[in-house]
């Protein structure tokens, strides 16, 4: 095999590094819909607010990581609603994708994707149903 072919093969393989980071990116928009609309929601990860959605339906841009996001929505007259958005693997980041990566890039692509969060994905859109607050029953005006 000539030096040029080896060099070309090496360049082709190195171009595959960080496939998810290149093709899927390291951020994701999470669309939040509530019933009823016009709720205000906070997206939290590891106890810190990372984004807000003011007036649903709307979206927030978040960095992808392995950590889950808790979405908490509030609206006057309704109970606070919470949604647990689990961080999952991006399509193509499974065992077969990692195995191919090990063969072609010695695992470098998977390391980069994992470090940048590119191999993670959150559920979107998120649909949250809010429950009206219960009002205390009124006493009857006529007591006997």
HUPEDA-V475979 format. One record per backbone hydrogen bond with DSSP energy under -1.0 kcal/mol. CO is the residue of the C=O (numbers start at 1). NH is the residue of the N-H. Records with the same first field share a line. If there is no record, write none. Layout:
CO = NH / NH
//
This chain:
2 = 6
3 = 7
4 = 8
5 = 9
6 = 10
7 = 11
8 = 12
9 = 13
10 = 14
11 = 15
13 = 16
14 = 17
18 = 22
19 = 23
20 = 24 / 25
26 = 64
28 = 62
30 = 60
31 = 126
32 = 58
33 = 128
35 = 130
39 = 56
40 = 74
41 = 53
42 = 72
43 = 50 / 51
44 = 70
45 = 48
48 = 45
51 = 43
53 = 41
56 = 38
58 = 32
60 = 30
62 = 28
69 = 85
70 = 44
71 = 83
72 = 42
73 = 81
74 = 40
75 = 78
77 = 133
81 = 73
83 = 71
85 = 69
88 = 121
90 = 93
94 = 98
95 = 99
96 = 100
97 = 101
98 = 102
99 = 103
100 = 104
101 = 105 / 107
102 = 106
105 = 108
107 = 111
108 = 112
109 = 113
110 = 114
111 = 115
112 = 116
113 = 117 / 119
117 = 120
119 = 90
121 = 88
126 = 33
128 = 35
131 = 79
//
